[in-house]
Amino acid sequence: MRNREIYSLLLIVLILGISMWINLAPNDNFLGRDVSTRLGLDLQGGIQVVLRAETEDVTLEEMQTAAGVIERRVNALGVGETVVQQLGDNRIAVELPGVADPEQAIETLRGTGQLEFIDPQGQFLFEGQIVRTSNSPEIPQNVLASAGITDTANLAATNEFGTPLVDETIYTSITTGADLDTNQVQPAFSQTSTGLNELAVSFAFTGDSGRQLGDFSAANVGQPMCIVLDHRIISCPVLQSPLTDGSGQITTNTPEDRDRIFNQLKFGALPVPLQVELSRTVSASLGDESVKASLLAGIIGLSFVAAFMLLFYRLPGLLAVLALLIYTALTLALYRLIPVTLTLPGIAGFILSIGLAVDANVLIFSRLKEELRRGKSLRVAIDEGVRESWSAIRDSSVSTLITCTILWIFGNSFGVSIIKGFALTLGMGVVISLFTSVVITRTFLRLIVLLPFARNLWFFEVDPREVEQPATADVGSKPRTVA
């Protein structure tokens, strides 16, 4: 066995071992990374939201900017296979598969992300109370609706303690959200006087807001200063010391609140306020039954392909089946590791890529049989078969990758995630099939040269009567074998 075959075999075993480790990882955890299988909206359900601009004079550029902000917020939620698509001049459609808390996700999407510090005039305002500020004296409709207030003419609603949900006072703004340094917005821990660490979000203001915050805090040590996000009171902490550099921390009660505040501040403020025009929970249109049916179809298809390869190519066909099993394990491992969110079109792309992987093996094996019929030795026939078929394998793979790229671009441009999923899985399959056909299959073929029984032409589906006469010089008195 030559060193090249030894190294190739070791590489294949290593890759297969890592792939199986990822696929069979306990609790879907691989070296601290979540490698669970991600399913799209059509397979696991989720929510669909249509957001509409509250103002009528919104521009196309503002809506495009708003869509970009929402997409960044969606990505920060960690939701896979999302769709953020602009509809007309003033609407944005969002699809979120597998969301555990739809209301929390919607609030994160539509919040404008406007952070202000206000002077509460020495009083403590309760958390969640809606207030007016000198920077934003008008309260958007979506903020009122989120508090259950639908009649804007009557804002006298109170909480269980009799405190008004909406404070009619216009409080002086100390800062403006435009001066927030988003690079300084980070999840953090705030240490209390008792030594406990509380969840927090750190922030920093620049420019006039930073100076005003420093001046106010220096002059009001021991007095409350309220933090307002999108017209809602987050907290009213007592100033313990001056915020001379315009930076500080917002403490929160739960990780969900911390993540929501962090996402809204970190990924930008919306240029226009948005209200929810349509929100509905989508059940899995395909669900477990379709996933099982797809897996069954894949197993049946792979079985038929394996039977075909064994019947028409015999020993090389067996090697191709082994290579296909390795291909399947490697592909599924990459889906979980990257990760790739699977939709039904994505599964179709994966199954189709199996056929493309077989196609490369068919080219190699057909060329191998031709070389054996010409009387070449087995080792030479293998090398010639791989070399002569490479150009056809390369060209067909490149043409398929070009098609996948075009599908991806169009799917991404028009927000059609099912096209993107199909293009991604098919493209990945083509690349991986190149590795399995050229490296794995070729390595297996070179290894069988060492097996004495493998020299029998029957194992390669070659009739000895078809072999050209010079082949007998290589094999001596055994016309039914190849050297």
Summary of the structure (lengths in Angstrom):
residues: 483
radius of gyration: 32.1
end to end distance: 15.1
largest distance: 107.7
contacts: 1564
relative contact order: 0.12
helix: 53%
strand: 18%
